[in-house]
């Protein structure tokens, strides 16, 4: 069993705290302005109750979902729905047919009426001591079947905002305009991971979609089957530099908080993986009057118990909006 730890990316604003006076008469007093910066999570309502004001706000998402519109549109696609069963597939679930032990184990699991076959033919490309004279009607055509991802959206009613807060002090006797430089992020980040339980090493690709109403869907590729990447991340994030000018009365200080609001979308998915088709078997003695048989692979339960589907999840965290808050001025 392979397990991966779900990667969860927290999106943060990063402030670069450079300040200078926009008032030319105070250029000779740079030491009279100070910044004490701290990062903390905030709730916008609490700031407004304390008398803070929203002094600027803007959207940073091009795909901001609209309230009241269902966002459970799912885009599913798998490439290579049927893959002929091969020797490497058998090896990946514990049957190395190039060793006597592996062949014996495989044949034992395909016993019929407690009689172990001498040979098995799964398809034109895979035969383990199969008898060329096997006259059971029809062809051997066992393939691996990969179903479309079964996707279940997860409700994410609340995703906490993140913020940075800085305190700006004006030690002079007159009001000054202090310029603050800061950074914020636009775009989104997709994280996904898989958990494979004894499945074939396939390397087939699929897509799992996470809906954005205005843009249709955002999808991420997944690798189906063991032996390949167990997790991944896709990002369209960009860092944007901006500035804000805070007016601070003389002998006063204010706090500036920049809050980014994000939205989280998640889905759980399951990719069915199984076997389809018929195989042929030849026996050392007659079984119910015959040496040669053709069977449906779905009836070989000892063999099928080694085969499992693949499950995983995908998450999008999208930066949506930025708000700048300023506190009431307080005496120093």
ABEGO torsion letter per residue (X at the ends): XBBBBBBBBBBBBBBBBBBBBABAAAAABAAABBBBBBBBBBBAAAAAAAGBBBABBBBABAABBBBGBBAABBBBBBBGABBBBBAAAAAAAGBBAABAAAAAAAAAAABBGGBBBABBBABAABBBGBBAABABBEBBABBBBBBBBBBBBBBBABBBBBBBBBBBBBABABBBBBBBBBBBBBEBBBBBBBBBBGBBBAGBBBBBBBBBAAAGBBBBBBBBEBGBBABBBBBABBBBBBBBBBBBBBGBBBBBBBBBBBBBBBBBBBBBBBBBEBBBBBBABBBGGBABBBBBAAABAAAAAABBBBBBBBBBBBBABBBBBBBBBBBX
